[in-house]
């Protein structure tokens, strides 16, 4: 069963409240160690002596088990557990096999792109930027018409085109400037979103970088021409890029082939060779722009 980081946090907070109201339960659930003479240990929440054996409750397997007492290094066991109980040492929190699998999956999908700076294992679209000489990640949320709650993964909207109109339809996003601005001329975009059943475009051509044009307080992403015969063609200003996979996870790295002129841009997703998603990831290039909001900084 998939468990989101928010749900895990809620469960941990709930457990903390319960344990704070029940001291006996808190003491019983405190993770201790039975340090063995060979240098290994067993993580336990409770143990007791039964003749020449130790009867303990495993913090990893959540069941009662036994071992010969002669295998235990009692001096090292007491030293470790005393350090934990006094607060000088924080015990390792036990996790279920399901939680361990999810954690390892997230860690595999959280590559380090700069010293101390990792992409989040939960995915999304991020602009890698340098602000005042320091690296940072700024999350780009999708922008498009009637988009109330941006999804970190992906929203998709296909164009509804009348094949008999013989018209040109302009696709635009509101506002003259994107919220996220790059302070360097060649920003890198990291992408990890759900592909979904609608995406039919080749993987190498799935994402494109466009130059968008300000017009009357908005930004024009592109135009779609529809002839009387029903044939469609797109008019967009595509910037040459390279697209490559990062690490062993799902992240993709979109890099402009050249420096970008100051202005507004958008990353688009191709749902098919001749069809694009109208929800885009927009950003600008402006070396004198103010700091981006809620950026991810390198860990100290």
Secondary structure, 3 states (H helix, E strand, C coil): CCCCHHHHHHHHHHHHHHHHHCHHHHHHHCCEEEEECCCCEEEEEEEEEECCEEEEEECCCCCEEEEEHHHECHHHHHHHHHHHHCCCCCCCCCCCHHHHHHHHHHHHCCCEEECCEECCCCCEEEEEEEECCEEEEEECCEECCCCCCCCCCCCCCCCCCCCCCCCEEEEEEECCCCCCEECCCCCEEEEECCCCCCCCCCHHHCEEEEEEEEECCEEEEEEEEECCCCCEEEECEEECEEEEECCCCCCEEEEECCCCCCEEEEEEEEEECCEECCCEEEEEECCCCCCCCCCEECCC
